[in-house]
Amino acid sequence: MADSDLAGLRERAANGDRDAVDQLVEFASERGDLAELRQLAESGNADAAAQLVELASELGDMDELRRLADRGDRDAVDQLVELAAERADVGELRRLADAGSRDAADVLAELTDQEDEAE
């Protein structure tokens, strides 16, 4: 998509054209454009927020997922727990558990039990 077409699409979206917003979300997802998705999500678009979490997860972007989780996005919390578990990132799991994530606390307990058994 040409820059001029994208600018026109953004203008239509800014004027309330829901189809244009949907197209922007789709194009931003395809391009891996976290910034565009972030902007659309912050304007209240749930599809953009979901795509942002998905893309950040695919990229392993823990910082973006933390930012979203800290704003209350449950899907981002779930993805952070999953990524932290895969990496055996006890610090991240502890941070999430301390913030109230029961799933993080469960994974943390499981990892701790495994470490104790290995010793």
N, CA and C of each residue as an Amber inpcrd file, in Angstrom:
protein
   357
   0.8480000  -1.1710000   0.0000000   0.0000000   0.0000000   0.0000000
   0.8940000   1.2360000   0.0000000   0.5950000   2.1540000  -0.8820000
   1.3690000   3.3860000  -0.9880000   1.1280000   4.2700000   0.2340000
   2.1340000   5.0940000   0.5340000   2.0120000   5.9900000   1.6830000
   0.8000000   6.9110000   1.5700000   0.5070000   7.3610000   0.3530000
  -0.6500000   8.2580000   0.1750000  -1.9550000   7.5150000   0.4480000
  -2.0140000   6.2380000   0.0420000  -3.2060000   5.4340000   0.3190000
  -3.3670000   5.2080000   1.8170000  -2.2460000   4.9560000   2.4760000
  -2.2650000   4.7330000   3.9150000  -2.6940000   6.0110000   4.6470000
  -2.2030000   7.1450000   4.1770000  -2.5900000   8.4220000   4.7860000
  -4.0940000   8.6570000   4.6180000  -4.6230000   8.3400000   3.4430000
  -6.0590000   8.4820000   3.2110000  -6.8680000   7.5460000   4.0970000
  -6.3730000   6.3520000   4.2770000  -7.0300000   5.3790000   5.1380000
  -7.0380000   5.8670000   6.5860000  -5.9120000   6.4170000   7.0260000
  -5.8370000   6.9650000   8.3880000  -6.7990000   8.1360000   8.5660000
  -6.9110000   8.9580000   7.5450000  -7.8290000  10.0960000   7.6160000
  -9.2740000   9.6150000   7.7210000  -9.6250000   8.6330000   6.9000000
 -10.9790000   8.0740000   6.9690000 -11.2450000   7.4650000   8.3410000
 -10.2490000   6.7700000   8.8800000 -10.3980000   6.1640000  10.2020000
 -10.5870000   7.2370000  11.2660000  -9.8310000   8.2960000  11.1690000
  -9.9400000   9.3930000  12.1340000 -11.3050000  10.0550000  12.0760000
 -11.9550000   9.9720000  10.9260000 -13.2840000  10.5520000  10.7610000
 -14.3990000   9.5640000  11.0850000 -14.0320000   8.4230000  11.6730000
 -15.0520000   7.4930000  12.1460000 -15.4230000   6.3690000  11.2120000
 -14.6980000   6.1870000  10.1230000 -14.9950000   5.1160000   9.1820000
 -14.4870000   3.7960000   9.7630000 -15.4300000   2.9690000  10.2230000
 -15.0620000   1.7060000  10.8810000 -14.3650000   0.7400000   9.9330000
 -14.7730000   0.7470000   8.6670000 -14.1030000  -0.1130000   7.6890000
 -12.6410000   0.2940000   7.5290000 -12.3940000   1.5760000   7.5380000
 -11.0210000   2.0640000   7.4210000 -10.2030000   1.6540000   8.6410000
 -10.8100000   1.7210000   9.8070000 -10.1230000   1.2890000  11.0310000
  -9.7810000  -0.1980000  10.9390000 -10.7410000  -0.9940000  10.5170000
 -10.5050000  -2.4330000  10.3660000  -9.3740000  -2.7060000   9.3790000
  -9.3480000  -1.9620000   8.2810000  -8.2870000  -2.1320000   7.2840000
  -6.9340000  -1.7220000   7.8700000  -6.9200000  -0.6570000   8.6380000
  -5.6730000  -0.2240000   9.2730000  -5.1390000  -1.2880000  10.2210000
  -6.0420000  -1.8760000  10.9990000  -5.6340000  -2.9440000  11.9250000
  -5.0420000  -4.1000000  11.1280000  -5.7180000  -4.4790000  10.0640000
  -5.2460000  -5.5960000   9.2380000  -3.8820000  -5.2940000   8.6220000
  -3.7280000  -4.1110000   8.0350000  -2.4550000  -3.7570000   7.4040000
  -1.3380000  -3.6390000   8.4350000  -1.6370000  -3.0600000   9.5780000
  -0.6160000  -2.9290000  10.6240000  -0.1670000  -4.3010000  11.1080000
  -1.1050000  -5.2170000  11.2400000  -0.7650000  -6.5850000  11.6540000
   0.1240000  -7.2550000  10.6150000  -0.2560000  -7.1280000   9.3550000
   0.5170000  -7.7410000   8.2730000   1.9320000  -7.1730000   8.1930000
   2.0700000  -5.8780000   8.4600000   3.3830000  -5.2210000   8.3950000
   4.1860000  -5.3910000   9.6770000   3.5480000  -5.9070000  10.7170000
   4.2380000  -6.0210000  12.0010000   4.4750000  -4.6640000  12.6290000
   3.5410000  -3.7510000  12.4120000   3.6780000  -2.3660000  12.8610000
   3.0950000  -2.1950000  14.2640000   3.9460000  -2.4120000  15.2660000
   3.5100000  -2.2750000  16.6640000   3.0210000  -0.8670000  16.9700000
   3.6950000   0.1340000  16.4290000   3.3280000   1.5260000  16.7260000
   1.9140000   1.8460000  16.2400000   1.5980000   1.4210000  15.0300000
   0.2490000   1.6810000  14.4840000  -0.8030000   0.9370000  15.3040000
  -0.5180000  -0.3290000  15.6130000  -1.4610000  -1.1000000  16.4220000
  -1.6310000  -0.4840000  17.8000000  -0.5330000  -0.0180000  18.3950000
  -0.5910000   0.6230000  19.7110000  -1.4920000   1.8580000  19.6640000
  -1.3200000   2.6530000  18.6350000  -2.1260000   3.8710000  18.4990000
  -3.6090000   3.5260000  18.3490000  -3.9130000   2.5490000  17.5300000
  -5.3020000   2.1420000  17.3370000  -5.8820000   1.5360000  18.6130000
  -5.0760000   0.7540000  19.3020000  -5.5390000   0.1490000  20.5590000
  -5.7990000   1.2220000  21.6070000  -4.9160000   2.2010000  21.6800000
  -5.0850000   3.2670000  22.6690000  -6.2900000   4.1440000  22.3800000
  -6.7560000   4.1160000  21.1280000  -7.9650000   4.8730000  20.7980000
  -9.2190000   4.0460000  21.0710000  -9.0090000   2.8350000  21.6270000
 -10.1500000   2.0350000  22.0580000 -10.5260000   0.8800000  21.1550000
  -9.7350000   0.5840000  20.1310000 -10.0820000  -0.4930000  19.2200000
  -9.6340000  -1.8310000  19.8010000 -10.6050000  -2.6770000  20.1460000
 -10.3260000  -3.9720000  20.7770000  -9.5960000  -4.9190000  19.8310000
  -9.9200000  -4.8750000  18.5400000  -9.2280000  -5.7340000  17.5800000
  -7.7520000  -5.3680000  17.4920000  -7.4640000  -4.0780000  17.5050000
  -6.0670000  -3.6330000  17.4680000  -5.3400000  -4.0770000  18.7270000
  -6.0120000  -3.9910000  19.8670000  -5.4000000  -4.4250000  21.1260000
  -5.0780000  -5.9090000  21.0830000  -6.0020000  -6.7090000  20.5690000
  -5.7710000  -8.1510000  20.4670000  -4.6300000  -8.4580000  19.5080000
  -4.5990000  -7.7640000  18.3840000  -3.5240000  -7.9680000  17.4140000
  -2.1740000  -7.5160000  17.9740000  -2.1980000  -6.4620000  18.7610000
  -0.9700000  -5.9660000  19.3830000  -0.3990000  -7.0120000  20.3350000
  -1.2500000  -7.6100000  21.1450000  -0.8050000  -8.6650000  22.0630000
  -0.2580000  -9.8440000  21.2630000  -0.9740000 -10.2390000  20.2290000
  -0.5510000 -11.3800000  19.4090000   0.8070000 -11.1210000  18.7540000
   0.9560000  -9.9380000  18.1600000   2.2050000  -9.6030000  17.4800000
   3.3610000  -9.4910000  18.4720000   3.1230000  -8.8360000  19.5900000
   4.1720000  -8.7100000  20.6040000   4.5930000 -10.0900000  21.1050000
   3.6420000 -10.9850000  21.2400000   3.9470000 -12.3560000  21.6610000
   4.8000000 -13.0680000  20.6210000   4.3950000 -12.9580000  19.3520000
   5.1460000 -13.5980000  18.2730000   6.5760000 -13.0880000  18.2150000
   6.7460000 -11.7970000  18.4880000   8.0720000 -11.1790000  18.4410000
   8.8590000 -11.3900000  19.7340000   8.1800000 -11.9170000  20.7530000
   8.8330000 -12.0800000  22.0560000   9.1240000 -10.7430000  22.7110000
   8.2980000  -9.7430000  22.4050000   8.5020000  -8.3840000  22.9160000
   7.9430000  -8.2690000  24.3290000   8.7680000  -8.6520000  25.2990000
   8.3570000  -8.6490000  26.7040000   8.0230000  -7.2320000  27.1810000
   8.7630000  -6.2340000  26.6990000   8.4980000  -4.8530000  27.1360000
   7.0980000  -4.4020000  26.7360000   6.7120000  -4.6930000  25.4910000
   5.3730000  -4.3060000  25.0310000   4.3100000  -5.0710000  25.8000000
   4.5400000  -6.3580000  26.0110000   3.5760000  -7.1490000  26.7730000
   3.4690000  -6.6500000  28.2100000   4.5940000  -6.2750000  28.8180000
   4.5490000  -5.7160000  30.1830000   3.7390000  -4.4240000  30.2140000
   3.9820000  -3.5640000  29.2160000   3.2530000  -2.2920000  29.1480000
   1.7560000  -2.5520000  29.0740000   1.3610000  -3.4890000  28.2360000
  -0.0550000  -3.8100000  28.0910000  -0.6140000  -4.4630000  29.3550000
   0.1530000  -5.3770000  29.9240000  -0.2790000  -6.0490000  31.1550000
  -0.4450000  -5.0390000  32.2880000   0.4840000  -4.1110000  32.3840000
   0.4110000  -3.0980000  33.4370000  -0.8020000  -2.1890000  33.2750000
  -1.3360000  -2.1340000  32.0690000  -2.5520000  -1.3550000  31.8080000
  -3.8090000  -2.1910000  31.9940000  -3.6180000  -3.4620000  32.4000000
  -4.7690000  -4.2930000  32.7090000  -5.2030000  -5.2500000  31.6190000
  -4.4110000  -5.4290000  30.5780000  -4.7850000  -6.3400000  29.4950000
  -4.5070000  -7.7790000  29.9320000  -5.5740000  -8.5290000  30.1890000
  -5.4510000  -9.9090000  30.6760000  -4.7650000 -10.8160000  29.6570000
  -5.0300000 -10.5950000  28.3700000  -4.3780000 -11.4120000  27.3480000
  -2.8670000 -11.2000000  27.3730000  -2.4510000  -9.9690000  27.6010000
  -1.0180000  -9.6880000  27.6870000  -0.4050000 -10.3790000  28.8980000
  -1.1290000 -10.3840000  30.0140000  -0.6540000 -11.0870000  31.2110000
  -0.4920000 -12.5720000  30.8960000  -1.4900000 -13.1570000  30.2590000
  -1.4300000 -14.5790000  29.9090000  -0.2250000 -14.8840000  29.0170000
   0.0120000 -14.0250000  28.0470000   1.1460000 -14.2340000  27.1430000
   2.4790000 -14.0590000  27.8670000   2.5290000 -13.0930000  28.7780000
   3.7490000 -12.9080000  29.5690000   4.0380000 -14.1390000  30.4160000
   3.0100000 -14.6770000  31.0370000   3.1820000 -15.8870000  31.8530000
   3.7140000 -17.0110000  30.9750000   3.1250000 -17.1650000  29.7950000
   3.5490000 -18.2360000  28.8860000   5.0030000 -18.0590000  28.4580000
   5.3580000 -16.8460000  28.0460000   6.7380000 -16.5970000  27.6170000
   7.7250000 -16.7560000  28.7720000   7.3570000 -16.2470000  29.9370000
   8.2350000 -16.3580000  31.1030000   8.4110000 -17.8190000  31.5020000
   7.3540000 -18.6070000  31.3950000   7.4370000 -20.0350000  31.7170000
   8.3700000 -20.7360000  30.7370000   8.2310000 -20.4270000  29.4400000
   9.0910000 -21.0370000  28.4260000  10.5620000 -20.7220000  28.6850000
  10.8220000 -19.5210000  29.1810000  12.1960000 -19.0750000  29.4290000
  12.6620000 -19.3810000  30.8550000  11.7690000 -19.9620000  31.6560000
  12.0480000 -20.2030000  33.0800000  12.5090000 -18.9050000  33.7460000
  11.8290000 -17.8200000  33.4130000  12.1550000 -16.4870000  33.9260000
  11.4610000 -16.2820000  35.2710000  12.1420000 -16.7180000  36.3240000
  11.5760000 -16.6730000  37.6650000  11.2820000 -15.2330000  38.0970000
  12.1540000 -14.3120000  37.7360000  11.9440000 -12.9090000  38.1020000
  10.6600000 -12.3450000  37.5280000  10.4220000 -12.6210000  36.2450000
   9.1980000 -12.1310000  35.5970000   7.9730000 -12.8050000  36.1930000
   8.0690000 -14.0970000  36.4140000   6.9430000 -14.8170000  37.0200000
   6.6490000 -14.2850000  38.4170000   7.6830000 -13.9970000  39.1740000
   7.4850000 -13.4470000  40.5160000   6.8150000 -12.0650000  40.4400000
   7.2610000 -11.2450000  39.4860000   6.6690000  -9.9120000  39.3130000
   5.1890000 -10.0360000  38.9790000   4.8540000 -10.9550000  38.0830000
   3.4590000 -11.1510000  37.6930000   2.6310000 -11.7170000  38.8450000
   3.2110000 -12.6590000  39.5670000   2.5090000 -13.2380000  40.7160000
   2.2510000 -12.1660000  41.7730000   3.2520000 -11.3290000  42.0240000
   3.0970000 -10.2460000  42.9970000   2.0290000  -9.2380000  42.5760000
   1.8240000  -9.1300000  41.2490000   0.7980000  -8.2290000  40.7210000
  -0.5790000  -8.8710000  40.7180000  -0.6490000 -10.1550000  41.1610000
  -1.9510000 -10.7910000  41.2910000  -2.2590000 -11.8950000  40.3020000
  -1.3030000 -12.2680000  39.4540000  -1.5670000 -13.3310000  38.4830000
  -1.4490000 -14.6950000  39.1570000  -2.5850000 -15.3510000  39.2760000
  -2.6110000 -16.6970000  39.8720000  -1.8650000 -17.6850000  38.9800000
  -2.0100000 -17.5340000  37.6650000  -1.3120000 -18.4250000  36.7380000
   0.2040000 -18.3090000  36.9070000   0.6960000 -17.0930000  37.0510000
   2.1350000 -16.8870000  37.2520000   2.5790000 -17.5230000  38.5590000
   1.7610000 -17.3820000  39.5980000   2.0950000 -17.9830000  40.8960000
   2.1530000 -19.5000000  40.7820000   1.2320000 -20.0850000  40.0240000
   1.2130000 -21.5360000  39.8400000   2.4580000 -22.0180000  39.0900000
   2.8040000 -21.3160000  38.0190000   3.9880000 -21.6950000  37.2370000
   5.2460000 -21.5160000  38.0810000   5.2950000 -20.4330000  38.8330000
   6.4410000 -20.1720000  39.7050000   6.5950000 -21.2850000  40.7340000
   5.5000000 -21.7020000  41.3250000   5.5450000 -22.7920000  42.3050000
   6.0220000 -24.0820000  41.6470000   5.5500000 -24.3270000  40.4410000
   5.9570000 -25.5280000  39.7160000   7.4560000 -25.5000000  39.4110000
   7.9480000 -24.3590000  38.9420000   9.3820000 -24.2400000  38.6530000
  10.2130000 -24.4010000  39.9190000   9.7420000 -23.8310000  41.0070000
  10.4490000 -23.9280000  42.2810000  10.4910000 -25.3730000  42.7580000
   9.3720000 -26.0790000  42.5980000   9.3240000 -27.5100000  42.9800000
  10.2990000 -28.3160000  42.1360000  10.3680000 -28.0170000  40.8520000
  11.2900000 -28.7340000  39.9610000  12.7440000 -28.4880000  40.3610000
  13.0480000 -27.2490000  40.7320000  14.4160000 -26.9210000  41.1730000
  14.7560000 -27.6530000  42.4550000  13.7870000 -27.7180000  43.3720000
  14.0150000 -28.4110000  44.6430000  14.2580000 -29.9030000  44.4040000
  13.5170000 -30.4960000  43.4770000  13.6630000 -31.9090000  43.1730000
  15.0000000 -32.1970000  42.5050000  15.4940000 -31.2450000  41.7380000
  16.7620000 -31.4290000  41.0340000  17.9520000 -31.3720000  41.9830000
  17.7720000 -30.7410000  43.1200000  18.8770000 -30.6000000  44.0810000
  19.0160000 -31.7620000  44.9350000
